Amino acid sequence: MAEAISLKTLDVDWTDLEIAFRDAVSGVQSYLDLGTGEVLVVIDQHDLDADEVASCPDRFLAIPAFSTSEGIEVLREFIVQLPAGELRGRLEQGCRGAGGLKRCFEILAEEGWLLDRFTQFEEQAIYERLHWWLTAHGIRPQRPPPRSPRLALVADGVN
């Protein structure tokens, strides 16, 4: 029988975590403080935050970046939940090959309401991935991730 894994309950700020996950750029690394649940952003390896992370490496967990491939995966998840039709077909076609993400965003932008729906869907998908990531590192968030009030409407096909 498998041994139960003990999870540490931590009060995380879902918005800060989402921003750190989305905004990872070259030279910038964000960390989750395992003691407080706060997100620490290190921009320069010579700043005080970098020193704090280096002096207590077991206290901080590096927050991974949301990769382009994950962005494409979320976009594909969104597309397959759309009703069959011309718009879904255009998006499926647009995703193929190099530059697919850009083409799909151009299509979504042409249909402003659809871009809004995708943004809500993507936000929820990111929260789900972050929740999985926290659990994989033995962390149980004190509060569940926020749920977009429009997400239920999107799932029901309401604009």
mmCIF file of the C-alpha atoms, coordinates in Angstrom:
data_MODEL
# 
_entry.id   MODEL 
# 
loop_
_atom_site.group_PDB 
_atom_site.id 
_atom_site.type_symbol 
_atom_site.label_atom_id 
_atom_site.label_alt_id 
_atom_site.label_comp_id 
_atom_site.label_asym_id 
_atom_site.label_entity_id 
_atom_site.label_seq_id 
_atom_site.pdbx_PDB_ins_code 
_atom_site.Cartn_x 
_atom_site.Cartn_y 
_atom_site.Cartn_z 
_atom_site.occupancy 
_atom_site.B_iso_or_equiv 
_atom_site.pdbx_formal_charge 
_atom_site.auth_seq_id 
_atom_site.auth_comp_id 
_atom_site.auth_asym_id 
_atom_site.auth_atom_id 
_atom_site.pdbx_PDB_model_num 
ATOM 1   C CA . MET A 1 1   ? 0.000   0.000  0.000   1.00 0.00 ? 1   MET A CA 1 
ATOM 2   C CA . ALA A 1 2   ? 1.329   3.458  -0.912  1.00 0.00 ? 2   ALA A CA 1 
ATOM 3   C CA . GLU A 1 3   ? 2.336   5.744  1.901   1.00 0.00 ? 3   GLU A CA 1 
ATOM 4   C CA . ALA A 1 4   ? 0.272   8.941  2.214   1.00 0.00 ? 4   ALA A CA 1 
ATOM 5   C CA . ILE A 1 5   ? 2.181   12.104 1.427   1.00 0.00 ? 5   ILE A CA 1 
ATOM 6   C CA . SER A 1 6   ? 1.944   14.834 4.026   1.00 0.00 ? 6   SER A CA 1 
ATOM 7   C CA . LEU A 1 7   ? 1.233   18.227 2.478   1.00 0.00 ? 7   LEU A CA 1 
ATOM 8   C CA . LYS A 1 8   ? 2.216   21.491 4.107   1.00 0.00 ? 8   LYS A CA 1 
ATOM 9   C CA . THR A 1 9   ? -0.636  24.028 4.156   1.00 0.00 ? 9   THR A CA 1 
ATOM 10  C CA . LEU A 1 10  ? 0.501   27.423 2.896   1.00 0.00 ? 10  LEU A CA 1 
ATOM 11  C CA . ASP A 1 11  ? -1.391  30.661 2.282   1.00 0.00 ? 11  ASP A CA 1 
ATOM 12  C CA . VAL A 1 12  ? -0.342  31.534 -1.266  1.00 0.00 ? 12  VAL A CA 1 
ATOM 13  C CA . ASP A 1 13  ? -1.311  34.625 -3.210  1.00 0.00 ? 13  ASP A CA 1 
ATOM 14  C CA . TRP A 1 14  ? -2.711  33.121 -6.396  1.00 0.00 ? 14  TRP A CA 1 
ATOM 15  C CA . THR A 1 15  ? -2.462  36.382 -8.341  1.00 0.00 ? 15  THR A CA 1 
ATOM 16  C CA . ASP A 1 16  ? 1.209   36.899 -7.473  1.00 0.00 ? 16  ASP A CA 1 
ATOM 17  C CA . LEU A 1 17  ? 1.916   33.267 -8.298  1.00 0.00 ? 17  LEU A CA 1 
ATOM 18  C CA . GLU A 1 18  ? 0.165   33.597 -11.668 1.00 0.00 ? 18  GLU A CA 1 
ATOM 19  C CA . ILE A 1 19  ? 2.100   36.772 -12.519 1.00 0.00 ? 19  ILE A CA 1 
ATOM 20  C CA . ALA A 1 20  ? 5.412   35.120 -11.627 1.00 0.00 ? 20  ALA A CA 1 
ATOM 21  C CA . PHE A 1 21  ? 4.496   32.063 -13.719 1.00 0.00 ? 21  PHE A CA 1 
ATOM 22  C CA . ARG A 1 22  ? 3.523   34.189 -16.747 1.00 0.00 ? 22  ARG A CA 1 
ATOM 23  C CA . ASP A 1 23  ? 6.204   36.846 -16.546 1.00 0.00 ? 23  ASP A CA 1 
ATOM 24  C CA . ALA A 1 24  ? 9.340   34.757 -16.326 1.00 0.00 ? 24  ALA A CA 1 
ATOM 25  C CA . VAL A 1 25  ? 11.857  36.435 -18.607 1.00 0.00 ? 25  VAL A CA 1 
ATOM 26  C CA . SER A 1 26  ? 15.559  36.058 -19.115 1.00 0.00 ? 26  SER A CA 1 
ATOM 27  C CA . GLY A 1 27  ? 17.491  37.164 -16.059 1.00 0.00 ? 27  GLY A CA 1 
ATOM 28  C CA . VAL A 1 28  ? 14.425  37.237 -13.791 1.00 0.00 ? 28  VAL A CA 1 
ATOM 29  C CA . GLN A 1 29  ? 13.545  34.401 -11.439 1.00 0.00 ? 29  GLN A CA 1 
ATOM 30  C CA . SER A 1 30  ? 10.656  34.265 -9.011  1.00 0.00 ? 30  SER A CA 1 
ATOM 31  C CA . TYR A 1 31  ? 10.544  32.148 -5.881  1.00 0.00 ? 31  TYR A CA 1 
ATOM 32  C CA . LEU A 1 32  ? 7.830   30.974 -3.525  1.00 0.00 ? 32  LEU A CA 1 
ATOM 33  C CA . ASP A 1 33  ? 8.748   31.578 0.098   1.00 0.00 ? 33  ASP A CA 1 
ATOM 34  C CA . LEU A 1 34  ? 7.875   28.268 1.761   1.00 0.00 ? 34  LEU A CA 1 
ATOM 35  C CA . GLY A 1 35  ? 7.553   29.979 5.130   1.00 0.00 ? 35  GLY A CA 1 
ATOM 36  C CA . THR A 1 36  ? 5.233   32.852 4.252   1.00 0.00 ? 36  THR A CA 1 
ATOM 37  C CA . GLY A 1 37  ? 3.691   31.932 0.890   1.00 0.00 ? 37  GLY A CA 1 
ATOM 38  C CA . GLU A 1 38  ? 4.894   35.204 -0.613  1.00 0.00 ? 38  GLU A CA 1 
ATOM 39  C CA . VAL A 1 39  ? 6.392   35.455 -4.081  1.00 0.00 ? 39  VAL A CA 1 
ATOM 40  C CA . LEU A 1 40  ? 9.893   36.905 -4.235  1.00 0.00 ? 40  LEU A CA 1 
ATOM 41  C CA . VAL A 1 41  ? 11.152  38.247 -7.572  1.00 0.00 ? 41  VAL A CA 1 
ATOM 42  C CA . VAL A 1 42  ? 14.903  38.356 -8.175  1.00 0.00 ? 42  VAL A CA 1 
ATOM 43  C CA . ILE A 1 43  ? 15.778  40.666 -11.048 1.00 0.00 ? 43  ILE A CA 1 
ATOM 44  C CA . ASP A 1 44  ? 19.486  41.065 -10.465 1.00 0.00 ? 44  ASP A CA 1 
ATOM 45  C CA . GLN A 1 45  ? 21.693  38.417 -8.897  1.00 0.00 ? 45  GLN A CA 1 
ATOM 46  C CA . HIS A 1 46  ? 23.339  41.185 -6.867  1.00 0.00 ? 46  HIS A CA 1 
ATOM 47  C CA . ASP A 1 47  ? 20.216  42.483 -5.114  1.00 0.00 ? 47  ASP A CA 1 
ATOM 48  C CA . LEU A 1 48  ? 19.223  41.764 -1.519  1.00 0.00 ? 48  LEU A CA 1 
ATOM 49  C CA . ASP A 1 49  ? 16.514  39.287 -2.528  1.00 0.00 ? 49  ASP A CA 1 
ATOM 50  C CA . ALA A 1 50  ? 19.085  37.176 -4.372  1.00 0.00 ? 50  ALA A CA 1 
ATOM 51  C CA . ASP A 1 51  ? 21.226  37.151 -1.223  1.00 0.00 ? 51  ASP A CA 1 
ATOM 52  C CA . GLU A 1 52  ? 18.233  36.037 0.846   1.00 0.00 ? 52  GLU A CA 1 
ATOM 53  C CA . VAL A 1 53  ? 17.466  33.164 -1.547  1.00 0.00 ? 53  VAL A CA 1 
ATOM 54  C CA . ALA A 1 54  ? 21.118  32.100 -1.626  1.00 0.00 ? 54  ALA A CA 1 
ATOM 55  C CA . SER A 1 55  ? 21.426  32.173 2.169   1.00 0.00 ? 55  SER A CA 1 
ATOM 56  C CA . CYS A 1 56  ? 18.277  30.045 2.738   1.00 0.00 ? 56  CYS A CA 1 
ATOM 57  C CA . PRO A 1 57  ? 17.896  27.774 -0.310  1.00 0.00 ? 57  PRO A CA 1 
ATOM 58  C CA . ASP A 1 58  ? 15.561  25.336 1.506   1.00 0.00 ? 58  ASP A CA 1 
ATOM 59  C CA . ARG A 1 59  ? 13.139  28.180 2.237   1.00 0.00 ? 59  ARG A CA 1 
ATOM 60  C CA . PHE A 1 60  ? 12.541  29.126 -1.404  1.00 0.00 ? 60  PHE A CA 1 
ATOM 61  C CA . LEU A 1 61  ? 11.115  27.205 -4.343  1.00 0.00 ? 61  LEU A CA 1 
ATOM 62  C CA . ALA A 1 62  ? 11.864  28.460 -7.851  1.00 0.00 ? 62  ALA A CA 1 
ATOM 63  C CA . ILE A 1 63  ? 8.639   29.156 -9.760  1.00 0.00 ? 63  ILE A CA 1 
ATOM 64  C CA . PRO A 1 64  ? 8.794   27.706 -13.275 1.00 0.00 ? 64  PRO A CA 1 
ATOM 65  C CA . ALA A 1 65  ? 8.026   29.742 -16.370 1.00 0.00 ? 65  ALA A CA 1 
ATOM 66  C CA . PHE A 1 66  ? 4.885   29.217 -18.431 1.00 0.00 ? 66  PHE A CA 1 
ATOM 67  C CA . SER A 1 67  ? 6.462   28.022 -21.668 1.00 0.00 ? 67  SER A CA 1 
ATOM 68  C CA . THR A 1 68  ? 5.326   28.666 -25.217 1.00 0.00 ? 68  THR A CA 1 
ATOM 69  C CA . SER A 1 69  ? 4.574   24.959 -25.614 1.00 0.00 ? 69  SER A CA 1 
ATOM 70  C CA . GLU A 1 70  ? 2.292   25.113 -22.556 1.00 0.00 ? 70  GLU A CA 1 
ATOM 71  C CA . GLY A 1 71  ? 0.614   28.170 -24.077 1.00 0.00 ? 71  GLY A CA 1 
ATOM 72  C CA . ILE A 1 72  ? -0.051  26.235 -27.272 1.00 0.00 ? 72  ILE A CA 1 
ATOM 73  C CA . GLU A 1 73  ? -1.350  23.277 -25.261 1.00 0.00 ? 73  GLU A CA 1 
ATOM 74  C CA . VAL A 1 74  ? -3.819  25.536 -23.402 1.00 0.00 ? 74  VAL A CA 1 
ATOM 75  C CA . LEU A 1 75  ? -4.903  27.104 -26.685 1.00 0.00 ? 75  LEU A CA 1 
ATOM 76  C CA . ARG A 1 76  ? -5.568  23.649 -28.154 1.00 0.00 ? 76  ARG A CA 1 
ATOM 77  C CA . GLU A 1 77  ? -7.547  22.670 -25.041 1.00 0.00 ? 77  GLU A CA 1 
ATOM 78  C CA . PHE A 1 78  ? -9.639  25.810 -25.559 1.00 0.00 ? 78  PHE A CA 1 
ATOM 79  C CA . ILE A 1 79  ? -10.204 25.161 -29.254 1.00 0.00 ? 79  ILE A CA 1 
ATOM 80  C CA . VAL A 1 80  ? -11.448 21.589 -28.799 1.00 0.00 ? 80  VAL A CA 1 
ATOM 81  C CA . GLN A 1 81  ? -14.116 22.729 -26.338 1.00 0.00 ? 81  GLN A CA 1 
ATOM 82  C CA . LEU A 1 82  ? -15.568 25.152 -28.920 1.00 0.00 ? 82  LEU A CA 1 
ATOM 83  C CA . PRO A 1 83  ? -18.588 24.013 -30.917 1.00 0.00 ? 83  PRO A CA 1 
ATOM 84  C CA . ALA A 1 84  ? -17.786 22.570 -34.339 1.00 0.00 ? 84  ALA A CA 1 
ATOM 85  C CA . GLY A 1 85  ? -17.963 25.178 -37.055 1.00 0.00 ? 85  GLY A CA 1 
ATOM 86  C CA . GLU A 1 86  ? -16.050 27.649 -39.182 1.00 0.00 ? 86  GLU A CA 1 
ATOM 87  C CA . LEU A 1 87  ? -14.423 29.523 -36.308 1.00 0.00 ? 87  LEU A CA 1 
ATOM 88  C CA . ARG A 1 88  ? -13.181 26.354 -34.636 1.00 0.00 ? 88  ARG A CA 1 
ATOM 89  C CA . GLY A 1 89  ? -11.899 25.121 -37.994 1.00 0.00 ? 89  GLY A CA 1 
ATOM 90  C CA . ARG A 1 90  ? -10.004 28.385 -38.599 1.00 0.00 ? 90  ARG A CA 1 
ATOM 91  C CA . LEU A 1 91  ? -8.396  28.131 -35.174 1.00 0.00 ? 91  LEU A CA 1 
ATOM 92  C CA . GLU A 1 92  ? -7.467  24.465 -35.639 1.00 0.00 ? 92  GLU A CA 1 
ATOM 93  C CA . GLN A 1 93  ? -5.922  25.292 -39.011 1.00 0.00 ? 93  GLN A CA 1 
ATOM 94  C CA . GLY A 1 94  ? -4.190  28.380 -37.617 1.00 0.00 ? 94  GLY A CA 1 
ATOM 95  C CA . CYS A 1 95  ? -2.458  26.376 -34.866 1.00 0.00 ? 95  CYS A CA 1 
ATOM 96  C CA . ARG A 1 96  ? -0.599  24.203 -37.312 1.00 0.00 ? 96  ARG A CA 1 
ATOM 97  C CA . GLY A 1 97  ? 3.067   24.802 -38.033 1.00 0.00 ? 97  GLY A CA 1 
ATOM 98  C CA . ALA A 1 98  ? 5.477   27.559 -37.136 1.00 0.00 ? 98  ALA A CA 1 
ATOM 99  C CA . GLY A 1 99  ? 3.815   30.788 -36.057 1.00 0.00 ? 99  GLY A CA 1 
ATOM 100 C CA . GLY A 1 100 ? 0.615   28.979 -35.081 1.00 0.00 ? 100 GLY A CA 1 
ATOM 101 C CA . LEU A 1 101 ? 0.260   30.726 -31.744 1.00 0.00 ? 101 LEU A CA 1 
ATOM 102 C CA . LYS A 1 102 ? 0.510   34.153 -33.370 1.00 0.00 ? 102 LYS A CA 1 
ATOM 103 C CA . ARG A 1 103 ? -1.997  33.230 -36.098 1.00 0.00 ? 103 ARG A CA 1 
ATOM 104 C CA . CYS A 1 104 ? -4.480  31.934 -33.542 1.00 0.00 ? 104 CYS A CA 1 
ATOM 105 C CA . PHE A 1 105 ? -4.190  35.085 -31.461 1.00 0.00 ? 105 PHE A CA 1 
ATOM 106 C CA . GLU A 1 106 ? -4.884  37.143 -34.573 1.00 0.00 ? 106 GLU A CA 1 
ATOM 107 C CA . ILE A 1 107 ? -8.057  35.119 -35.147 1.00 0.00 ? 107 ILE A CA 1 
ATOM 108 C CA . LEU A 1 108 ? -9.050  35.458 -31.488 1.00 0.00 ? 108 LEU A CA 1 
ATOM 109 C CA . ALA A 1 109 ? -8.446  39.229 -31.670 1.00 0.00 ? 109 ALA A CA 1 
ATOM 110 C CA . GLU A 1 110 ? -10.724 39.504 -34.710 1.00 0.00 ? 110 GLU A CA 1 
ATOM 111 C CA . GLU A 1 111 ? -13.459 38.031 -32.524 1.00 0.00 ? 111 GLU A CA 1 
ATOM 112 C CA . GLY A 1 112 ? -13.102 40.161 -29.385 1.00 0.00 ? 112 GLY A CA 1 
ATOM 113 C CA . TRP A 1 113 ? -15.642 38.137 -27.404 1.00 0.00 ? 113 TRP A CA 1 
ATOM 114 C CA . LEU A 1 114 ? -13.683 34.976 -28.165 1.00 0.00 ? 114 LEU A CA 1 
ATOM 115 C CA . LEU A 1 115 ? -10.416 36.527 -27.007 1.00 0.00 ? 115 LEU A CA 1 
ATOM 116 C CA . ASP A 1 116 ? -12.149 37.401 -23.731 1.00 0.00 ? 116 ASP A CA 1 
ATOM 117 C CA . ARG A 1 117 ? -13.323 33.799 -23.395 1.00 0.00 ? 117 ARG A CA 1 
ATOM 118 C CA . PHE A 1 118 ? -9.849  32.473 -24.121 1.00 0.00 ? 118 PHE A CA 1 
ATOM 119 C CA . THR A 1 119 ? -8.269  34.816 -21.575 1.00 0.00 ? 119 THR A CA 1 
ATOM 120 C CA . GLN A 1 120 ? -10.608 33.492 -18.879 1.00 0.00 ? 120 GLN A CA 1 
ATOM 121 C CA . PHE A 1 121 ? -9.973  29.897 -19.960 1.00 0.00 ? 121 PHE A CA 1 
ATOM 122 C CA . GLU A 1 122 ? -6.196  30.415 -19.972 1.00 0.00 ? 122 GLU A CA 1 
ATOM 123 C CA . GLU A 1 123 ? -6.242  32.005 -16.525 1.00 0.00 ? 123 GLU A CA 1 
ATOM 124 C CA . GLN A 1 124 ? -8.112  29.020 -15.124 1.00 0.00 ? 124 GLN A CA 1 
ATOM 125 C CA . ALA A 1 125 ? -5.750  26.590 -16.883 1.00 0.00 ? 125 ALA A CA 1 
ATOM 126 C CA . ILE A 1 126 ? -2.765  28.373 -15.345 1.00 0.00 ? 126 ILE A CA 1 
ATOM 127 C CA . TYR A 1 127 ? -4.309  28.179 -11.880 1.00 0.00 ? 127 TYR A CA 1 
ATOM 128 C CA . GLU A 1 128 ? -4.866  24.450 -12.387 1.00 0.00 ? 128 GLU A CA 1 
ATOM 129 C CA . ARG A 1 129 ? -1.233  23.962 -13.449 1.00 0.00 ? 129 ARG A CA 1 
ATOM 130 C CA . LEU A 1 130 ? -0.007  25.999 -10.482 1.00 0.00 ? 130 LEU A CA 1 
ATOM 131 C CA . HIS A 1 131 ? -2.186  23.967 -8.123  1.00 0.00 ? 131 HIS A CA 1 
ATOM 132 C CA . TRP A 1 132 ? -0.698  20.765 -9.543  1.00 0.00 ? 132 TRP A CA 1 
ATOM 133 C CA . TRP A 1 133 ? 2.833   22.232 -9.218  1.00 0.00 ? 133 TRP A CA 1 
ATOM 134 C CA . LEU A 1 134 ? 2.248   23.189 -5.577  1.00 0.00 ? 134 LEU A CA 1 
ATOM 135 C CA . THR A 1 135 ? 0.876   19.731 -4.761  1.00 0.00 ? 135 THR A CA 1 
ATOM 136 C CA . ALA A 1 136 ? 3.818   18.064 -6.522  1.00 0.00 ? 136 ALA A CA 1 
ATOM 137 C CA . HIS A 1 137 ? 6.084   20.016 -4.154  1.00 0.00 ? 137 HIS A CA 1 
ATOM 138 C CA . GLY A 1 138 ? 4.164   18.973 -1.051  1.00 0.00 ? 138 GLY A CA 1 
ATOM 139 C CA . ILE A 1 139 ? 2.180   22.198 -0.666  1.00 0.00 ? 139 ILE A CA 1 
ATOM 140 C CA . ARG A 1 140 ? -1.547  22.394 -0.026  1.00 0.00 ? 140 ARG A CA 1 
ATOM 141 C CA . PRO A 1 141 ? -2.832  25.911 -0.706  1.00 0.00 ? 141 PRO A CA 1 
ATOM 142 C CA . GLN A 1 142 ? -4.842  27.269 2.208   1.00 0.00 ? 142 GLN A CA 1 
ATOM 143 C CA . ARG A 1 143 ? -7.396  28.647 -0.278  1.00 0.00 ? 143 ARG A CA 1 
ATOM 144 C CA . PRO A 1 144 ? -8.360  27.120 -3.609  1.00 0.00 ? 144 PRO A CA 1 
ATOM 145 C CA . PRO A 1 145 ? -7.402  29.001 -6.756  1.00 0.00 ? 145 PRO A CA 1 
ATOM 146 C CA . PRO A 1 146 ? -9.853  31.720 -7.756  1.00 0.00 ? 146 PRO A CA 1 
ATOM 147 C CA . ARG A 1 147 ? -12.507 30.791 -10.276 1.00 0.00 ? 147 ARG A CA 1 
ATOM 148 C CA . SER A 1 148 ? -13.522 33.248 -12.922 1.00 0.00 ? 148 SER A CA 1 
ATOM 149 C CA . PRO A 1 149 ? -17.211 34.164 -12.592 1.00 0.00 ? 149 PRO A CA 1 
ATOM 150 C CA . ARG A 1 150 ? -17.431 34.131 -16.406 1.00 0.00 ? 150 ARG A CA 1 
ATOM 151 C CA . LEU A 1 151 ? -15.894 30.690 -16.751 1.00 0.00 ? 151 LEU A CA 1 
ATOM 152 C CA . ALA A 1 152 ? -19.206 28.941 -16.042 1.00 0.00 ? 152 ALA A CA 1 
ATOM 153 C CA . LEU A 1 153 ? -20.857 31.110 -18.696 1.00 0.00 ? 153 LEU A CA 1 
ATOM 154 C CA . VAL A 1 154 ? -18.091 30.256 -21.175 1.00 0.00 ? 154 VAL A CA 1 
ATOM 155 C CA . ALA A 1 155 ? -18.558 26.548 -20.533 1.00 0.00 ? 155 ALA A CA 1 
ATOM 156 C CA . ASP A 1 156 ? -22.292 26.974 -21.160 1.00 0.00 ? 156 ASP A CA 1 
ATOM 157 C CA . GLY A 1 157 ? -21.654 28.812 -24.437 1.00 0.00 ? 157 GLY A CA 1 
ATOM 158 C CA . VAL A 1 158 ? -22.982 32.156 -23.196 1.00 0.00 ? 158 VAL A CA 1 
ATOM 159 C CA . ASN A 1 159 ? -21.256 35.383 -24.283 1.00 0.00 ? 159 ASN A CA 1 
# 
